[in-house]
Amino acid sequence: MKKKLTLAEIAKMADVNPSTVSRVLHQDPKAKISAPVRKKILRICDKYNYRPSATARSVASGLTYRVGLILGALEQDLASPTLSLFIRGLCDELQKNHYTLSILWAEHPDGTRDQQVADFLMSDIADGYVLGSTMLESEITEKLKDMKRPLAYLANNIAYHPEGISGVYGTAVNACKQIWQMIRPDQYGKIIYVCGQGNEQKISDMFCAADELHIRRSAVKQYNLNEKTTDFPFDRHNAAEWAEHHLDLLKKQKIIWCGSDLTALGIADILKKNGIRPGRDVGLIGYDNIENSRCYREEPVLTTIDNRQESMGKQLAQMLLAMIRGENTHPVTIPVEAELIIRQTFNNTIV
């Protein structure tokens, strides 16, 4: 097998110091290295397939250069289009800082979730850990604080906000206020909110926004989907099936507000099938902005609340890396404001 070149050999070929090669390959922002020298070093490295040894770097520093993402319901989590955006933002920021992400499963049938989370943190698999705030039950939270490991949580809402642990959480009250301000008073009472399980905070944000604007909560009526499964790939199917059975109800509404884009799109399928056009005959609002994802090939049409999952991932990575470097010594929580995206299905022109 052909021997792999060393950093010193690459530096000799480029006629620079080994430290210069290291700074170029690690994209050190403080390094004052000219563009021609950078190109020369990268050209030589590419020619000989050279990149720094992660193992050697780890041994030298005592760090793993990994962050562990601890998941519970693995199948459901990885099927979530919103979590994928969060992971993309998380990976982007970590990789810029020469860290990689490891996915850890904490609901294995052989043990309890709380114990598995604790085992991960005690094993030093990674330098820091990320987990959903719903996994931080009261019993495990105190144990995690005692471990003093770099740990940060993701919360899609303020309802799950564990004390004493750093995290990032989403809030959509302001986006909901914008929606209420677009709805005319004569449309009150002809608005329904349709959602599945786990939408308590979204509903709370909607009502909180109404309260702040002095709009009676009776202006909107809530309906829950009869879900056969809570997995994301079935959300559109569940919503379409619900809409089929509640078509008479839907025909009487001016605004249909939904707890997810997939719910809104499933309802839209049935409305259009029955000659009702969202954006012309009825206002339709979603949540998640999944039509803006790279895998969605059609032109986005759905007015929606974008909870900015990718931004949450980036900010959480920055927070966790600061903790690993010893810069954040006290718990920090960062709110991320959702954004209303106005498209064809609901705007100020709807009658």
Number of C-alpha atoms within 10 A of each C-alpha: 3 4 5 11 13 14 18 15 12 20 19 13 12 20 12 14 13 16 12 19 24 17 16 18 17 14 14 14 9 7 10 10 14 8 9 9 16 17 12 14 23 20 13 15 21 11 9 12 11 16 16 14 10 13 11 10 13 13 10 9 9 10 15 18 22 20 27 22 21 22 21 19 11 15 11 14 15 15 13 13 17 21 16 17 19 20 20 17 21 26 21 19 21 23 14 12 16 14 19 18 19 15 13 20 17 23 18 12 7 7 10 11 18 17 13 19 23 16 13 17 22 13 8 15 18 21 22 22 27 24 20 18 23 15 18 19 12 10 9 15 18 14 12 19 14 8 12 10 17 26 25 25 26 24 21 24 22 15 14 18 20 18 14 14 21 22 27 26 23 20 21 25 23 18 21 23 20 13 23 18 14 14 19 11 11 9 14 20 16 17 22 20 17 24 25 20 12 10 15 13 19 21 19 15 20 22 22 19 23 21 13 11 12 9 17 12 15 12 16 21 14 13 12 14 17 14 17 10 13 14 14 20 14 16 24 20 20 22 27 23 17 20 22 16 10 12 14 10 11 21 13 11 17 22 26 22 27 28 25 24 25 25 28 27 22 21 29 23 19 20 21 11 10 12 9 16 17 25 21 15 17 21 25 27 30 27 25 22 24 21 18 15 13 7 9 10 9 8 8 15 17 27 26 29 25 21 24 20 27 20 18 27 26 19 20 27 28 16 22 25 22 14 21 19 10 10 11 15 9 9 13 14 19 15 16 19 17 20 21 23 18 16 15 17 23 27 18 12 10 18 13
